[in-house]
Amino acid sequence: MAGKDPFDWSEWMQALGRQGRRLREFLGLSQEELARMAGVSQGAVSRLEAGRGLATPLLVILKINLALTHRLRTVDPSLLNDDLRRALDIEQRLSPPIEGIGFHALPITKDPDLEELVRLYRQMPERQRETFLSVVRATARALGGTATGGEDT
């Protein structure tokens, strides 16, 4: 079947990129942070957000989407638009974890304890984060770790 595709994929990718950037910025993530969470390069995030992702492998797009969705689920649902909440519910039903396999079963980091530490840190009010880090550093030193003053923040 010869002929022009009536669907404008370039426009669709640009809209996908704009939405991804809006979501990333709403969640307070840099491109580098999102890339680390998704296990992709910062350049891949940048290309996707700029709408230059037509040649981006589907796996990269899925990884970025999964990382954003995972982080979005940590946001108070009452802050989210009704349509977005419904979309998250539909997405949850379409890709439930089955015996530990599935999008929602995938950890963000290789170490679940690290993920919990980051989650606990982000849940802290900003004015208490330095105290939290001081406690973690002191604990690491007491257990024989190498945590030092402000160098690892």
C-alpha positions as CSV (number, residue, x, y, z in Angstrom):
1,M,0.0,0.0,0.0
2,A,1.8,3.1,-1.2
3,G,1.0,6.6,-0.2
4,K,1.5,9.1,2.5
5,D,0.7,8.2,6.1
6,P,-2.2,10.5,7.1
7,F,-1.0,10.6,10.7
8,D,1.5,13.3,11.6
9,W,4.0,11.3,13.7
10,S,6.3,14.3,14.0
11,E,3.6,16.4,15.5
12,W,2.6,13.5,17.8
13,M,6.2,13.1,19.1
14,Q,6.5,16.9,19.7
15,A,3.3,16.8,21.8
16,L,4.5,13.7,23.7
17,G,7.8,15.5,24.4
18,R,6.1,18.7,25.6
19,Q,3.8,16.6,27.9
20,G,6.8,14.6,29.2
21,R,8.7,17.8,30.0
22,R,5.7,19.4,31.8
23,L,5.4,16.3,33.9
24,R,9.1,16.1,34.6
25,E,9.2,19.7,35.7
26,F,6.1,19.3,37.8
27,L,7.7,16.4,39.6
28,G,10.8,18.5,40.2
29,L,13.1,16.3,38.3
30,S,16.0,17.4,36.1
31,Q,16.7,15.6,32.8
32,E,19.7,13.9,34.5
33,E,17.6,12.6,37.4
34,L,14.9,11.3,35.1
35,A,17.5,9.6,32.9
36,R,19.1,7.9,36.0
37,M,15.6,6.7,37.2
38,A,14.8,5.4,33.8
39,G,18.2,3.8,33.1
40,V,18.6,5.9,29.9
41,S,20.9,8.7,28.8
42,Q,20.2,12.4,29.5
43,G,20.5,12.9,25.7
44,A,17.6,10.4,25.2
45,V,15.4,12.4,27.6
46,S,16.4,15.7,25.9
47,R,15.7,14.3,22.4
48,L,12.3,13.0,23.4
49,E,11.3,16.2,25.1
50,A,12.4,18.2,22.0
51,G,10.2,16.1,19.8
52,R,13.2,14.6,18.0
53,G,12.4,11.1,19.1
54,L,11.0,9.6,16.0
55,A,14.0,7.2,15.9
56,T,13.9,6.6,19.6
57,P,13.5,2.9,20.5
58,L,10.2,2.1,22.1
59,L,12.0,0.6,25.0
60,V,13.6,4.0,25.8
61,I,10.2,5.7,25.6
62,L,8.6,3.1,27.9
63,K,11.4,3.4,30.4
64,I,11.0,7.1,30.6
65,N,7.2,6.8,30.9
66,L,7.5,4.2,33.6
67,A,9.9,6.3,35.6
68,L,7.6,9.3,35.3
69,T,4.5,7.3,36.2
70,H,6.2,5.7,39.2
71,R,7.2,9.2,40.5
72,L,3.8,10.6,39.7
73,R,2.2,7.9,41.9
74,T,4.0,9.5,44.9
75,V,2.1,12.8,44.4
76,D,-1.0,13.5,46.5
77,P,-3.8,12.4,44.1
78,S,-5.9,15.3,45.2
79,L,-3.5,17.6,43.4
80,L,-3.9,15.8,40.1
81,N,-6.4,16.5,37.4
82,D,-9.4,14.1,37.3
83,D,-8.5,13.0,33.8
84,L,-4.9,12.3,34.8
85,R,-6.0,10.3,37.8
86,R,-8.3,8.2,35.6
87,A,-5.5,7.7,33.1
88,L,-3.2,6.4,35.9
89,D,-6.0,4.1,37.1
90,I,-6.4,2.7,33.5
91,E,-2.7,2.3,33.1
92,Q,-2.5,0.4,36.4
93,R,-5.2,-2.0,35.2
94,L,-3.5,-2.5,31.8
95,S,-0.1,-3.4,33.2
96,P,-0.5,-4.9,36.7
97,P,2.4,-6.8,38.1
98,I,2.0,-10.6,37.7
99,E,4.2,-12.7,40.0
100,G,6.6,-9.8,40.4
101,I,6.8,-9.1,36.6
102,G,5.2,-6.0,35.2
103,F,5.8,-2.3,35.0
104,H,4.8,-1.6,38.6
105,A,6.9,-4.4,39.9
106,L,10.1,-2.9,38.5
107,P,12.2,-1.1,41.1
108,I,13.6,2.3,40.2
109,T,17.1,1.6,41.5
110,K,19.1,-1.6,41.8
111,D,18.9,-1.3,45.6
112,P,15.4,-1.1,47.1
113,D,16.9,0.3,50.3
114,L,18.4,3.2,48.4
115,E,15.0,3.9,46.8
116,E,13.5,4.0,50.3
117,L,16.1,6.4,51.6
118,V,15.5,8.7,48.7
119,R,11.8,8.5,49.2
120,L,12.2,9.3,53.0
121,Y,14.5,12.2,52.2
122,R,12.0,13.7,49.6
123,Q,9.1,13.3,52.0
124,M,11.0,15.4,54.7
125,P,10.2,19.1,54.8
126,E,13.2,20.9,53.3
127,R,14.2,22.5,56.6
128,Q,14.6,19.0,58.1
129,R,16.6,17.4,55.3
130,E,20.0,18.5,56.6
131,T,19.2,16.9,60.0
132,F,18.1,13.7,58.2
133,L,21.4,13.6,56.3
134,S,23.4,14.3,59.5
135,V,21.7,11.3,61.1
136,V,22.4,9.1,58.1
137,R,26.0,10.2,58.0
138,A,26.5,9.6,61.7
139,T,25.0,6.2,61.4
140,A,27.2,5.3,58.4
141,R,30.3,6.4,60.4
142,A,29.2,4.4,63.4
143,L,28.8,1.3,61.2
144,G,32.2,1.8,59.6
145,G,31.1,3.6,56.5
146,T,33.0,6.6,55.0
147,A,30.3,9.2,55.1
148,T,31.7,12.7,55.7
149,G,30.4,16.2,56.3
150,G,28.7,18.0,53.4
151,E,30.7,16.3,50.6
152,D,28.0,13.7,49.8
153,T,25.1,16.0,49.5
